Amino acid sequence: TAAINKDELIQGALLGMGKTARGPFKPGTWASNPLQHDIPYDPAYSLKLLADAGWREKNSEGFLVKNGKPFQFTILTNQGNDVRLKTAQIIQQRLKRVGIDVRIRVVEWASLLSQFIDKGNFEALVMGWTISPDPDLYDVWHSSKTGPKELNFIGYKNDEVDRLIERGRSTFDQGKRKRAYYRIQVIMVEDQPYTFLYVP
């Protein structure tokens, strides 16, 4: 996340028509904390984190290596979505600058779901969510929703987030719900289950 310039994505992929995403809620809605901090674009910090994780050496192509293997992965996205493809290409260039070799594969939508997402057969995805007017996160983020063909297909599990999601959906008190959802946003910035990019 620190190696990706979200403002560049908004300008390059959305032609300036979007906002930075700092978590799972749409900016400007009551569940979204307007003061929520984010991991800023900071390539030097990303290099420090990579070095702390043992990625210190580079090969002749300029890519980070550890135990003789280059830091390499493939981003999948769906065919027919130019914004997502441009996003993946910009991310590819930014990550190359810190020594990560990113490949891009564009797949037809039905195949992306059946052969990759449903089977957990992917390293990274550029995808999007449509958020309902009620900001209940249960289907996408609760740990009980990690089974086949369910929406928590990255397998995110956090006991506190589970409790906060359950608390938020068990009351009509918007103040209590807001407190639960604000806390979820803090945890997700710390955990980084997604790199939240932008809201068109």
C-alpha positions in Angstrom: 0.0 0.0 0.0 2.8 2.4 0.8 4.3 1.8 -2.6 1.1 2.7 -4.5 0.2 6.3 -5.2 -3.6 6.5 -4.9 -3.8 10.0 -6.2 -2.0 8.9 -9.4 -4.5 6.1 -9.8 -7.4 8.6 -9.5 -5.8 10.9 -12.1 -4.6 8.1 -14.5 -7.4 5.5 -14.3 -10.4 7.7 -13.3 -9.4 10.9 -15.1 -9.6 12.7 -11.8 -13.1 11.7 -11.1 -12.9 9.9 -7.8 -11.8 9.9 -4.1 -9.2 8.0 -2.2 -10.6 5.0 -0.3 -9.4 4.5 3.3 -11.4 1.5 4.1 -14.6 -0.5 3.3 -17.0 2.4 3.5 -17.9 5.0 0.9 -16.4 8.4 1.8 -19.0 10.9 2.9 -21.5 8.3 4.3 -22.3 8.2 8.0 -20.4 5.0 8.6 -17.2 6.4 7.1 -14.8 8.2 9.5 -13.7 11.4 7.8 -10.7 11.6 10.1 -9.6 8.0 9.4 -5.8 7.9 8.7 -4.4 5.9 5.8 -1.0 4.5 5.0 0.5 7.3 2.9 2.3 6.9 -0.4 5.9 6.5 0.8 8.2 4.3 -1.3 11.1 4.7 1.2 8.8 3.3 4.0 7.7 0.4 1.7 11.4 -0.4 1.1 12.0 -0.5 4.8 9.1 -2.8 5.4 10.3 -5.1 2.6 13.8 -5.1 4.1 12.4 -5.9 7.5 10.7 -8.9 5.9 14.0 -10.1 4.4 13.7 -8.6 0.9 17.1 -6.7 0.9 19.0 -7.9 -2.2 18.1 -7.2 -5.9 18.9 -9.4 -8.9 20.4 -8.1 -12.2 16.9 -7.0 -13.4 16.5 -4.8 -10.3 13.9 -7.0 -8.6 14.1 -8.0 -4.9 15.1 -11.5 -4.2 15.0 -13.6 -1.0 16.4 -17.2 -0.8 17.2 -17.0 -4.5 13.6 -16.2 -5.6 12.4 -12.9 -7.0 9.5 -11.0 -5.4 7.0 -11.7 -8.2 3.2 -12.1 -8.4 0.3 -11.8 -10.8 -2.6 -9.4 -10.6 -5.8 -10.7 -12.1 -8.6 -8.5 -13.3 -11.7 -8.9 -15.5 -11.9 -8.4 -19.2 -13.8 -5.4 -20.5 -13.0 -3.0 -17.6 -10.4 -0.5 -18.9 -10.3 1.3 -15.5 -9.2 -1.8 -13.7 -6.7 -2.6 -16.3 -5.2 0.9 -16.2 -5.2 0.6 -12.4 -3.3 -2.7 -12.6 -0.8 -1.2 -15.0 -0.1 1.9 -12.8 0.3 -0.4 -9.8 2.7 -2.6 -11.8 4.9 0.4 -12.6 4.9 1.7 -9.0 5.8 -1.6 -7.5 8.5 -2.1 -10.1 10.2 1.0 -8.7 10.5 -0.7 -5.3 11.7 -3.9 -6.8 8.6 -6.0 -7.2 7.9 -7.9 -10.4 4.2 -7.7 -11.1 2.5 -9.5 -14.0 -1.0 -8.7 -15.2 -3.5 -11.3 -16.4 -6.9 -10.2 -17.8 -9.6 -12.9 -17.6 -13.2 -13.2 -18.9 -15.6 -12.5 -16.0 -17.3 -15.9 -15.7 -13.9 -17.7 -15.9 -12.4 -15.2 -13.3 -15.1 -16.2 -10.9 -15.3 -20.0 -11.5 -11.6 -20.8 -12.1 -9.9 -18.3 -9.9 -11.9 -16.5 -7.2 -14.2 -19.3 -6.2 -11.2 -21.7 -6.0 -9.0 -19.2 -4.2 -6.6 -19.6 -7.1 -5.0 -16.1 -7.2 -2.2 -14.0 -5.7 -3.8 -10.6 -6.2 -6.9 -9.0 -7.8 -8.0 -5.6 -8.9 -11.8 -5.7 -8.2 -14.6 -3.4 -7.0 -17.5 -3.5 -4.7 -20.9 -1.9 -4.9 -21.8 -0.9 -1.4 -25.4 -1.0 -0.3 -27.0 2.0 1.4 -26.9 0.1 4.7 -23.2 -0.4 5.5 -23.5 -3.9 6.9 -20.1 -5.6 6.2 -21.2 -9.2 7.2 -21.1 -10.9 3.9 -17.7 -9.5 2.7 -15.7 -9.3 6.0 -17.1 -11.8 8.6 -14.9 -14.9 9.1 -18.0 -17.2 8.7 -18.2 -16.1 5.0 -14.9 -17.6 3.8 -16.4 -20.7 2.3 -16.6 -21.6 -1.4 -18.4 -19.0 -3.5 -18.8 -16.7 -0.5 -17.8 -13.0 -0.6 -14.9 -13.1 1.9 -12.9 -14.9 -0.7 -9.5 -13.6 0.6 -10.1 -15.5 3.9 -9.9 -12.4 6.2 -10.4 -13.4 9.8 -10.2 -11.1 12.8 -12.2 -11.9 16.0 -12.6 -8.2 16.9 -13.9 -7.3 13.5 -16.4 -10.2 13.7 -17.7 -8.9 17.0 -17.9 -5.3 15.7 -19.8 -6.4 12.6 -22.2 -8.4 14.7 -22.7 -5.4 17.1 -23.3 -3.1 14.2 -26.0 -5.2 12.6 -27.8 -6.0 15.9 -28.9 -2.5 16.8 -30.9 0.3 15.2 -28.9 2.9 17.3 -26.8 4.7 14.7 -24.4 6.1 17.3 -23.6 2.5 18.4 -23.3 1.3 14.9 -21.0 4.3 14.0 -18.7 3.5 16.9 -18.4 -0.1 15.7 -17.8 0.8 12.1 -15.2 3.5 13.0 -13.3 0.9 15.0 -13.4 -1.6 12.1 -11.8 1.1 9.8 -8.9 1.5 12.2 -8.3 -2.2 12.4 -8.4 -2.6 8.6 -5.8 0.1 8.1 -3.6 -1.8 10.5 -4.3 -5.3 9.0 -4.4 -4.2 5.3 -6.5 -7.2 4.1 -7.0 -5.1 0.9 -5.2 -2.1 -0.5 -8.2 0.1 -0.6 -7.7 2.3 -3.7 -10.4 4.6 -4.7 -14.1 5.3 -5.0 -15.2 6.5 -8.5 
